[in-house]
Amino acid sequence: MDAVIYTRSARPSPELVEVQRAVCRRMASENGFEVTGEFHDDGLPGPGLAQLLAAIRGGEVSAVIVADFNRFGRALDAFTRVMATLDEVNVPLYIVGHGRLAADMRAALNIPREFVEYR
């Protein structure tokens, strides 16, 4: 099975991106995935995330691997938008240290927006 990696750093940081890439590649290898693409953004989620979502909608992605939940953005809206797109086409999300994000885990992550954005 193939997978793509999404990385993001708040500020341009080649070292941080390389750490994210390495842990995602290790997870891919441990789970029998072949990494077929990578998408990246510096700062806020932007063109890299938009390209990832377009590839998902276009049927070009079988699985997505990220280093942490907040790589899609710190706002609940960003994570919800990504999950909705993944769910539309039945593409699983794998998070380093957590594994595949199952439906019951997604429900548990539905934290009230005010709490998440307050943080």
Phi, psi and omega in degrees: 000143179260159180213158173241158181247140172240128177236151176206139173233144183298324177232153177307118183210091180304326181294314180296318179297319180295322177297313178301313181300315183296315181291326177292318178295322178296316178298318179301312181298316181295337182252012175075022178267148169256123179283118183251357179188160178221142177233143185214147172226145168255137181081220179291153175304133185213238186298325179297315178293320178298319177294320177299312181297322177295319179295322178297310180298329180279001178077017182269357187235132178260333179200153178239137178237131175229158181284332184201159180304318188281006176294334179280354181128158183273346179275143179301325180303318182297312181296318180298320180296316179296314181298322179298317179295316178299317181294324180304322185245012175059046177257124182283152175249130176245131181241127182305131180087348181237336182083206181289133179277104183279165182302319181291330175289323178297320179297320179294334180278356181283067182281143178307134184306321182299321180294313182297315184284338176295322182299000000 
